[in-house]
Amino acid sequence: MAKVKLKKRNISIAIGCVVVLVVLIIGLFRWKQTLDYQKTFEYRLENHGYSEEDTAYLIEKLDEKELEKLLEKEADENIPKFMKESYYLKKNLEKYLAYYQENPEKSLSDVVAIINVRANEDWYTDPVEADTSKENLLLVNKFHQLSKDFEAPDLEKVKNWYAYGDDPMLRKEAYEKFIDLFNAAKEDGLTIIISSAYRDYEYQDKLYNDYLIQLGQKKTDEVAARPGFSEHQTGLTVDVTTYGANTETFETFEEFTWLQNHAHEYGFILRYPKDKEYLTGYGYESWHYRYVGVEAATYIYEHNITFDEYYAYFVEGDA
């Protein structure tokens, strides 16, 4: 009987030891799981101050190196918000954050657009050489400059049927597309005429200085480009009019309305739209159209952005 009891006791002890061992193993496993989890970006980001939703988004969009860099900074709920903006550029994140902190009344979309096109800087500050290899997507504005010696290639004289003035010129493709546009408008009983097209550096220099004498520096920079900074030098730009119109009245004519609805179908965009002065650096010009090709023009039209914004995101990008 004593032997049986002893045997039962030993079995109970053995079972107890096994149970304790199992509990210890499970405990160690869970402890390791906890340690491993605490090393994950999910845990570290949430512990750092990001919401569960923002954490999941950041992990999806950033690589390990970028996440580590993010964790070195104070958590900022605006970071994932900016990353979700349509034209967000990774290279500009710090600039977005700094500018937004100084201008909290701005929308995130506006901040992204302003920083992307450098409109937070003084116009003409540190201009770069315009990249003429971009062809129809060549950007010339108050930060992208053409050299004095640049001459637009394949220029053709515009026939008097399509233009006023002394033999205006356009680049071949832009001219051909304008003819298509002109004919389409004619079919609708409208006449769209070129009043100005290609201007070389010397012409723009004289024009700018004439304005300077009349208007002074500040006003001149609002209405005219400095030499080297004019889109007209690209050979891809037209100023248009119609019978009885001038620059002040053109937008009241049916031709203007037609262009608003159809210019993009022929690769042209209204280059300096109303209420976009803070991005383009120029006042609204209802008569100024730029050829960028049908694909780009259609996107710009459908998304209501400026060419400056398009170029910053789709041409320059995060390079």
NORWO-V596617 format. One record per residue. N is the residue number from 1. RES is the residue in one small letter. SS is DSSP state (H for helix, E for strand, - for the rest). PSI is psi in whole degrees, 0 to 359 (* if undefined). OMEGA is omega in whole degrees, 0 to 359 (* if undefined). Layout:
N	RES	SS	PSI	OMEGA
N	RES	SS	PSI	OMEGA
//
This chain:
1	m	-	317	180
2	a	H	323	180
3	k	H	323	179
4	v	H	314	179
5	k	H	318	180
6	l	H	321	180
7	k	H	317	178
8	k	H	320	180
9	r	H	318	180
10	n	H	322	178
11	i	H	318	179
12	s	H	318	179
13	i	H	317	180
14	a	H	316	179
15	i	H	318	180
16	g	H	318	179
17	c	H	318	179
18	v	H	316	180
19	v	H	313	179
20	v	H	318	180
21	l	H	316	179
22	v	H	316	179
23	v	H	317	179
24	l	H	317	180
25	i	H	314	179
26	i	H	319	179
27	g	H	315	179
28	l	H	320	180
29	f	H	314	180
30	r	H	323	178
31	w	H	318	178
32	k	H	319	177
33	q	H	317	180
34	t	H	315	179
35	l	H	316	179
36	d	H	318	180
37	y	H	322	181
38	q	H	344	177
39	k	-	347	183
40	t	-	157	177
41	f	H	330	179
42	e	H	308	180
43	y	H	313	186
44	r	H	321	180
45	l	H	317	179
46	e	H	320	178
47	n	H	336	180
48	h	H	341	177
49	g	-	2	179
50	y	-	147	179
51	s	-	166	179
52	e	H	318	180
53	e	H	313	180
54	d	H	323	178
55	t	H	313	180
56	a	H	320	180
57	y	H	315	181
58	l	H	319	179
59	i	H	323	180
60	e	H	324	189
61	k	H	337	185
62	l	-	149	175
63	d	-	176	186
64	e	H	319	180
65	k	H	319	180
66	e	H	323	178
67	l	H	319	178
68	e	H	318	179
69	k	H	322	179
70	l	H	322	182
71	l	H	346	177
72	e	-	346	182
73	k	-	163	175
74	e	-	140	180
75	a	-	138	182
76	d	-	113	182
77	e	H	342	180
78	n	H	340	181
79	i	H	304	178
80	p	H	331	178
81	k	H	315	178
82	f	H	322	181
83	m	H	336	181
84	k	-	353	178
85	e	-	146	187
86	s	-	321	186
87	y	-	30	178
88	y	-	133	174
89	l	-	123	183
90	k	H	321	183
91	k	H	341	185
92	n	H	5	186
93	l	H	310	182
94	e	H	324	179
95	k	H	321	176
96	y	H	310	184
97	l	H	315	181
98	a	H	317	182
99	y	H	321	180
100	y	H	324	178
101	q	H	325	180
102	e	H	339	183
103	n	-	64	185
104	p	-	346	179
105	e	-	345	180
106	k	-	149	173
107	s	-	158	179
108	l	H	322	179
109	s	H	318	178
110	d	H	319	180
111	v	H	314	179
112	v	H	314	181
113	a	H	315	182
114	i	H	313	181
115	i	H	318	182
116	n	H	322	183
117	v	-	6	178
118	r	-	22	181
119	a	-	356	173
120	n	-	349	180
121	e	-	162	175
122	d	-	136	180
123	w	-	143	179
124	y	-	11	178
125	t	-	126	176
126	d	-	58	180
127	p	-	151	177
128	v	E	162	179
129	e	E	129	179
130	a	-	139	183
131	d	-	96	184
132	t	H	349	179
133	s	H	348	183
134	k	H	356	176
135	e	H	241	183
136	n	H	340	180
137	l	H	16	175
138	l	-	125	179
139	l	-	125	173
140	v	-	118	177
141	n	E	201	185
142	k	-	1	175
143	f	-	354	181
144	h	E	116	192
145	q	E	139	172
146	l	-	148	179
147	s	-	162	179
148	k	-	330	185
149	d	-	357	183
150	f	-	131	174
151	e	-	125	180
152	a	-	134	180
153	p	-	169	176
154	d	-	43	177
155	l	E	140	177
156	e	E	145	178
157	k	E	135	179
158	v	-	129	180
159	k	-	150	182
160	n	H	335	179
161	w	H	332	184
162	y	H	357	189
163	a	E	157	168
164	y	-	169	170
165	g	-	185	185
166	d	-	92	173
167	d	-	60	175
168	p	-	156	183
169	m	E	152	175
170	l	E	157	173
171	r	E	150	190
172	k	H	306	184
173	e	H	317	179
174	a	H	321	180
175	y	H	315	180
176	e	H	319	179
177	k	H	326	177
178	f	H	321	178
179	i	H	317	177
180	d	H	317	179
181	l	H	314	180
182	f	H	314	182
183	n	H	322	179
184	a	H	319	178
185	a	H	321	179
186	k	H	321	179
187	e	H	335	178
188	d	-	12	177
189	g	-	22	183
190	l	-	156	180
191	t	-	120	179
192	i	-	118	189
193	i	E	139	176
194	i	E	126	177
195	s	E	340	178
196	s	E	144	180
197	a	-	244	183
198	y	-	135	173
199	r	-	130	177
200	d	-	175	184
201	y	H	315	183
202	e	H	318	179
203	y	H	315	181
204	q	H	324	179
205	d	H	314	179
206	k	H	316	180
207	l	H	314	181
208	y	H	316	182
209	n	H	330	175
210	d	H	316	177
211	y	H	320	182
212	l	H	317	180
213	i	H	321	184
214	q	H	320	192
215	l	H	342	186
216	g	-	167	188
217	q	H	308	186
218	k	H	309	182
219	k	H	322	179
220	t	H	318	180
221	d	H	343	177
222	e	H	332	187
223	v	H	347	183
224	a	-	147	179
225	a	-	145	173
226	r	-	154	179
227	p	-	134	183
228	g	-	342	182
229	f	-	11	182
230	s	-	132	176
231	e	H	333	182
232	h	H	334	180
233	q	H	343	180
234	t	H	339	186
235	g	-	14	183
236	l	-	9	188
237	t	E	141	175
238	v	E	143	163
239	d	E	134	184
240	v	E	163	177
241	t	E	187	173
242	t	-	174	183
243	y	-	126	177
244	g	-	359	182
245	a	-	160	169
246	n	-	183	184
247	t	-	332	182
248	e	-	331	188
249	t	-	352	188
250	f	H	321	184
251	e	H	348	178
252	t	H	355	182
253	f	-	156	180
254	e	H	331	180
255	e	H	321	178
256	f	H	313	179
257	t	H	319	179
258	w	H	316	179
259	l	H	322	179
260	q	H	325	183
261	n	H	339	190
262	h	H	346	185
263	a	H	320	183
264	h	H	333	180
265	e	H	343	180
266	y	H	11	174
267	g	-	10	181
268	f	E	149	177
269	i	E	151	168
270	l	E	112	191
271	r	-	324	183
272	y	-	81	185
273	p	-	165	176
274	k	-	143	178
275	d	-	13	176
276	k	-	15	183
277	e	H	326	182
278	y	H	345	178
279	l	H	325	183
280	t	H	335	183
281	g	-	2	180
282	y	-	150	174
283	g	-	162	180
284	y	-	130	178
285	e	-	100	183
286	s	-	345	186
287	w	-	355	189
288	h	E	115	182
289	y	E	143	184
290	r	E	136	177
291	y	E	123	178
292	v	-	0	184
293	g	-	154	187
294	v	H	317	184
295	e	H	308	181
296	a	H	317	181
297	a	H	320	180
298	t	H	317	179
299	y	H	313	180
300	i	H	318	179
301	y	H	312	185
302	e	H	334	183
303	h	H	3	174
304	n	-	50	176
305	i	-	169	178
306	t	-	164	176
307	f	H	328	178
308	d	H	317	179
309	e	H	316	180
310	y	H	313	182
311	y	H	316	182
312	a	H	321	185
313	y	H	312	188
314	f	H	337	181
315	v	H	306	179
316	e	H	313	178
317	g	-	212	183
318	d	-	12	181
319	a	-	*	*
//
